[in-house]
């Protein structure tokens, strides 16, 4: 039995269509946090040496976004996907930034950022 990509077993077609609309709207509605990556298994914090992109700049997968300093090295962080650097939360020179803490707000091209509070 073949199912369409919107078919949901045990739900009506109307519910599946509503779920598809909700999913599409959620993806296009806003930005997400870019967090401090763990560049090694033992890394717990790092510093922002330099941002290569400025707020409002778009970037492509593979572009250099920033350089992070650890106690052992300075490493480049490349973009995994295309996007826009909406806001930098951890400026250049920031030290002791915990792994997984937000360092920037990013979005995809075409995302609606009008209703999002970015402090």
C-alpha positions in Angstrom: 0.0 0.0 0.0 1.4 3.4 -1.0 0.9 6.4 1.1 1.4 10.0 0.1 4.0 12.0 2.1 1.2 13.7 3.9 -0.7 10.6 4.8 -0.9 9.8 8.5 -2.0 6.4 9.6 -5.0 6.6 11.9 -5.9 10.2 11.0 -8.3 11.8 8.5 -7.0 13.4 5.4 -8.1 16.8 6.8 -6.0 16.3 9.9 -3.0 15.3 7.7 -3.4 18.4 5.5 -3.7 20.6 8.6 -0.5 19.0 10.0 1.3 19.6 6.7 0.3 23.3 6.7 1.4 23.7 10.3 4.8 22.1 9.5 5.4 24.3 6.5 4.5 27.5 8.4 6.7 26.6 11.3 9.7 26.1 9.1 9.3 29.4 7.3 8.4 31.4 10.4 11.6 32.3 12.0 15.1 32.0 13.2 17.1 29.6 15.3 20.0 29.8 17.8 23.5 29.0 16.7 25.3 27.5 19.7 29.0 27.3 20.6 30.1 24.0 19.1 32.3 21.5 20.9 35.3 21.2 18.7 36.8 18.4 20.7 35.4 15.7 23.0 36.9 17.5 26.1 36.0 21.1 25.1 33.6 22.7 27.7 34.1 26.4 26.7 35.8 28.6 24.2 36.3 32.1 23.1 35.2 34.0 20.0 38.4 35.1 18.2 36.8 36.6 15.2 33.4 36.7 13.3 34.0 36.4 9.5 30.4 37.4 8.8 28.6 40.5 10.0 24.9 40.8 11.1 22.7 40.7 8.1 25.2 38.8 5.9 24.1 35.8 4.0 26.3 32.7 3.8 26.5 29.4 1.9 27.4 25.9 3.2 31.2 25.7 3.6 31.6 29.5 4.2 33.8 30.4 7.2 31.5 31.9 9.9 33.9 32.5 12.8 37.1 31.5 14.5 36.9 30.0 18.0 39.8 29.9 20.5 40.2 27.0 22.9 42.9 26.5 25.5 44.8 24.4 22.9 44.1 25.9 19.4 42.3 28.4 17.3 39.9 26.8 14.9 37.6 27.8 12.0 33.9 27.1 12.1 32.2 26.6 8.7 28.5 26.9 7.9 26.8 23.5 7.4 23.9 25.0 5.4 23.0 28.2 3.6 21.5 31.0 5.7 21.7 34.5 7.1 23.5 35.7 10.2 20.7 37.7 11.9 22.3 38.7 15.2 25.6 38.1 17.0 25.0 37.3 20.7 28.7 36.6 21.6 30.9 39.3 20.2 34.5 39.1 19.2 36.8 38.8 22.2 34.1 37.0 24.3 35.9 34.4 26.6 34.7 31.4 28.6 31.6 30.8 26.4 30.1 27.5 27.4 29.6 24.8 24.8 26.0 24.7 23.6 25.3 28.3 24.8 23.8 30.6 22.1 26.3 32.7 20.2 24.2 33.9 17.3 20.8 33.9 15.8 20.6 32.5 12.2 17.8 32.1 9.7 17.1 30.8 6.2 16.7 33.0 3.2 13.0 33.9 3.0 12.2 33.3 6.7 9.7 35.8 8.1 11.5 37.5 11.0 8.9 40.3 11.6 7.2 38.8 14.6 10.3 37.5 16.3 11.7 39.3 19.4 15.5 39.2 18.9 17.0 41.0 21.9 
